[in-house]
Amino acid sequence: MIICLDYGHGGKDPGAMANGFKEKELNISIGRHCKDYLKSKGITVVETRTDTYSNPSLKQRCEYANKWKVDLFVSIHNNAGGGDRGEVIHSILHGEGLKVAQFIGAEIKAIGQTVIKVYDRKGTNNRDYYAVIRDTNMPAVIVECA
């Protein structure tokens, strides 16, 4: 199995910022821990970026995953809304993406998040709203860790 980890934001785009934290830095830190864990289980991991200075476009992130023919695409983010809620967004087509989202949601709950939301989001064109879910050729999820 090959999993593509996508650490949201990067470069000049810090993502959400609060209490001295930048989302782009949290995303890559969380992602590296995920990468180490997955590799310890024998899973091959590729990344859309490996530092906080680069920021591939959404199109590039999807193209990387499609070119690498990965089995699963996971985009890692953090919300700025506060509280202890995590979210996992999956394709409106459900299938494997929904199963992965439910699994990740259960794991987030198991480590102490009191509320988790697993959902899809449809755009105005009746396709998936988020590019990294819509434009990848494999099951894909966006994880808002906290």
C-alpha positions, -999 to 999 in steps of 0.1 A, spaced: 0 0 0 12 35 -8 -3 65 11 2 101 1 4 125 30 -4 161 21 6 186 47 -18 215 41 -6 251 34 32 259 34 55 286 20 39 320 23 6 305 33 8 298 70 -28 286 73 -46 293 105 -25 311 132 -32 313 169 -13 314 202 20 315 184 13 285 162 12 283 124 -9 257 109 16 249 82 41 239 109 16 219 129 5 200 98 40 189 88 48 180 124 17 158 128 22 144 93 58 133 100 46 114 131 19 98 109 46 90 83 68 73 109 40 53 123 28 41 89 63 32 78 67 11 110 37 -9 98 53 -15 64 33 11 45 51 32 18 45 69 23 50 97 -1 46 134 7 34 164 -13 59 187 6 88 180 30 94 214 45 76 245 56 90 266 27 73 249 -2 36 252 -10 25 231 -40 -7 243 -56 -38 222 -50 -35 211 -86 1 200 -81 -8 181 -49 -34 161 -69 -11 156 -98 17 142 -75 -7 117 -60 -21 106 -94 13 103 -109 26 82 -80 -5 60 -82 -11 60 -45 -38 40 -28 -49 67 -4 -45 105 -2 -47 121 32 -45 159 35 -36 170 71 -49 203 85 -59 220 117 -89 243 123 -86 277 139 -120 276 155 -109 265 190 -123 237 211 -115 201 208 -133 191 177 -117 172 148 -132 167 114 -127 143 85 -140 151 51 -145 124 24 -159 122 -11 -196 126 -18 -192 92 -36 -186 76 -2 -171 41 -8 -135 36 6 -131 73 14 -160 71 38 -146 40 55 -112 57 59 -128 89 72 -148 69 98 -117 50 109 -97 82 113 -126 98 131 -127 69 156 -90 72 162 -92 109 168 -119 102 194 -98 75 209 -70 99 217 -92 124 235 -112 145 211 -147 148 225 -165 157 192 -156 144 158 -175 152 126 -172 129 95 -189 144 65 -188 152 28 -193 185 10 -208 190 -24 -200 220 -46 -224 240 -66 -217 218 -96 -228 186 -77 -191 175 -75 -169 173 -45 -162 208 -32 -126 203 -21 -100 200 -50 -78 174 -33 -108 151 -29 -124 159 -63 -92 158 -85 -74 128 -71 -79 93 -87 -80 74 -54 -99 76 -21 -90 108 -4 -98 125 29 -90 158 45 -83 156 83 -88 186 104 -69 173 134 -82 198 160 
